[in-house]
Structure formats: C-alpha cells, structure tokens
Amino acid sequence: TTGKPVWSFDLVGGPSGGVLSTAGGLVFSGNKEGTFFALDARSGKPLWRFQTGGPINATAISYLQDGQQRVAVAAGNALFVFGLR
C-alpha cells in the first residue's frame, strides 16, 4: 500500500514475455535465453527454473485442468505445460 518495492529480482537482459502472478503465491517469467522460472511472490526467492531451448516472447498463462493448476508458456516453436502442486 506504500508503493515501495518489497523485493527485486535482477535479470540479465530482462524479462521478454511479461510476468504472471498466481493466487498461490508464485511469480512466473522468462527471458530471451529460454529460461522459464518461478519466484516466491512474498520474498522474490527463486524456486524453480527450466531451460526451454528457445526464446520466451509471450506471457505465461495459468489454468485449471481436472482439478490441477497448470502453467503454460510458449518458447521458440514449442508450448510447455507444467503442473503445480
């Protein structure tokens, strides 16, 4: 509510596809080098990363399928879908 940053996460080259935050406390983004990653929304601590093999130029999406939350991101010529616990 103060407008002051709570945390920051430095990227080489910056994000290339936007940022997705979830109600479950996760923040997802990716870069042109093809790294897709998740951060803890409260602390900014890196939780996970995956090398897609292609540049990420689109924002990830989150959706529910069969009762499980999933996150999908396009990278290069592929679509990657990850299930969340």
For each residue, the residues with C-beta under 8 A, 3 or more apart:
1:
2:
3:
4:
5: 8
6: 42 44
7: 43 44
8: 5 44
9: 39 44 46
10:
11: 14 15 29 31
12: 31 33
13: 16 31 32 33
14: 11 31
15: 11 18 19 29 30 31
16: 13 30 31 32 55 56 57
17: 29 30 31 56 57 58 59 60 73
18: 15 29 58 59 60
19: 15 27 28 29 59
20: 27 28 29 59 60 61 62 71
21: 26 27 28 41
22: 25 26 27 28 41 62 69 71 84
23:
24: 69 84
25: 22 40 41 42
26: 21 22 38 39 40 41 47 84
27: 19 20 21 22 38 39 40 41 44
28: 19 20 21 22 36 37 38 39 60 62 71 73
29: 11 15 17 18 19 20 36 37 39 60
30: 15 16 17 34 35 36 37 52 56 60 73 75
31: 11 12 13 14 15 16 17 34 35 55 56
32: 13 16 55 56 57
33: 12 13 55
34: 30 31 51 52 53 54 55 56 75 76
35: 30 31 49 50 51 52 56
36: 28 29 30 49 50 51 52 56 60 73 75 80
37: 28 29 30 46 47 48 49 50
38: 26 27 28 46 47 48 49
39: 9 26 27 28 29 44 45 46 47
40: 25 26 27 43 44 45 47
41: 21 22 25 26 27
42: 6 25
43: 7 40
44: 6 7 8 9 27 39 40
45: 39 40
46: 9 37 38 39 49
47: 26 37 38 39 40
48: 37 38
49: 35 36 37 38 46
50: 35 36 37 80 82
51: 34 35 36
52: 30 34 35 36 56 73 75 76 78 80
53: 34 75 76 78
54: 34 75 76 77 78
55: 16 31 32 33 34 75 76
56: 16 17 30 31 32 34 35 36 52 73 74 75
57: 16 17 32 74
58: 17 18 73 74
59: 17 18 19 20 73
60: 17 18 20 28 29 30 36 71 72 73
61: 20 71 72 73
62: 20 22 28 69 70 71 72
63: 69 70 72
64: 67 68 69 70
65: 68 70
66:
67: 64
68: 64 65 83 84
69: 22 24 62 63 64 83 84
70: 62 63 64 65 81 82 83 84
71: 20 22 28 60 61 62 81 82 84
72: 60 61 62 63 79 80 81 82
73: 17 28 30 36 52 56 58 59 60 61 79 80
74: 56 57 58 78 79 80
75: 30 34 36 52 53 54 55 56 78 79 80
76: 34 52 53 54 55
77: 54
78: 52 53 54 74 75
79: 72 73 74 75
80: 36 50 52 72 73 74 75
81: 70 71 72
82: 50 70 71 72
83: 68 69 70
84: 22 24 26 68 69 70 71
85:
